Amino acid sequence: MDTEGTFTGSYRADEYSIEIFYSEEDEGYIAISPELAGCSAFGRTQEEALKELKTAMELWLDVARRDGREIPKPRRKVAP
C-alpha cells in the first residue's frame, strides 16, 4: 500500500486471465483481460491477438503503477 492506502501491487501480466474470441464484425480475434478494465487487443490470428494483449497488459500495469492507481488482484490461479 502507498501512503494513500491504494494497493499498487506487484502482480505480473502472466497472472491475469485472458479470453480470446473471434469477431465477425472486425474479421479478426479480440483478446481481453477481464480483470484489467479496458485492456484488450486485436489480431488477425489468435496468436497475434495474444501477443498484442500481453504487451497491452504489461503497459496497463506499468501505467497503473506509475499513476498510483489500484491494481486488481488476479483471479487466475498460478502454479508456484
C-alpha positions in Angstrom: 0.0 0.0 0.0 1.1 3.5 -0.6 0.6 6.4 1.7 -2.9 7.0 0.5 -3.9 3.3 1.1 -4.1 2.3 -2.5 -2.7 -1.1 -3.3 -0.5 -0.7 -6.3 0.5 -4.4 -6.3 3.4 -6.2 -7.8 1.4 -8.6 -9.9 2.8 -9.8 -13.3 0.8 -9.7 -16.5 1.0 -13.5 -16.8 -1.0 -13.9 -13.6 -4.2 -12.5 -15.1 -6.9 -14.2 -17.0 -7.1 -14.0 -20.8 -10.1 -14.5 -23.1 -9.8 -14.7 -26.9 -12.8 -14.7 -29.3 -13.4 -14.2 -33.0 -15.2 -11.1 -34.0 -17.1 -11.3 -37.3 -17.6 -7.6 -37.3 -13.8 -6.9 -37.0 -12.9 -10.0 -39.0 -10.3 -11.0 -36.5 -9.6 -12.1 -33.0 -10.1 -9.9 -29.9 -8.2 -10.7 -26.7 -9.1 -9.3 -23.4 -8.0 -9.5 -19.8 -11.3 -9.2 -17.7 -9.5 -8.1 -14.5 -7.8 -5.2 -16.2 -10.5 -2.7 -17.2 -10.3 -1.8 -20.9 -7.3 -3.9 -21.6 -7.8 -5.6 -25.0 -6.1 -6.2 -28.3 -6.8 -7.3 -31.8 -5.1 -9.8 -34.2 -5.8 -11.5 -37.5 -4.9 -14.7 -35.7 -5.4 -16.0 -32.1 -1.6 -15.9 -31.7 -1.3 -12.3 -32.9 -4.1 -11.2 -30.6 -2.5 -13.0 -27.6 0.9 -11.4 -28.4 -0.6 -7.9 -28.6 -2.6 -8.4 -25.4 0.5 -9.5 -23.5 2.1 -6.2 -24.5 -1.1 -4.2 -23.6 -1.3 -5.9 -20.2 2.3 -5.0 -19.4 1.7 -1.4 -20.4 -1.6 -1.3 -18.4 0.2 -2.5 -15.3 3.1 -0.1 -15.8 0.8 2.9 -16.2 -1.3 1.9 -13.2 1.8 1.7 -11.0 3.2 4.9 -12.3 0.0 6.8 -11.7 -0.6 5.1 -8.3 -3.9 3.5 -9.4 -5.3 0.5 -7.8 -4.3 -2.8 -9.4 -6.8 -5.6 -9.1 -5.8 -8.9 -7.7 -5.6 -11.6 -10.4 -8.4 -14.2 -10.4 -6.3 -16.8 -12.2 -4.6 -19.3 -10.0 -0.9 -19.6 -10.9 1.2 -22.6 -10.0 4.2 -21.8 -7.8 
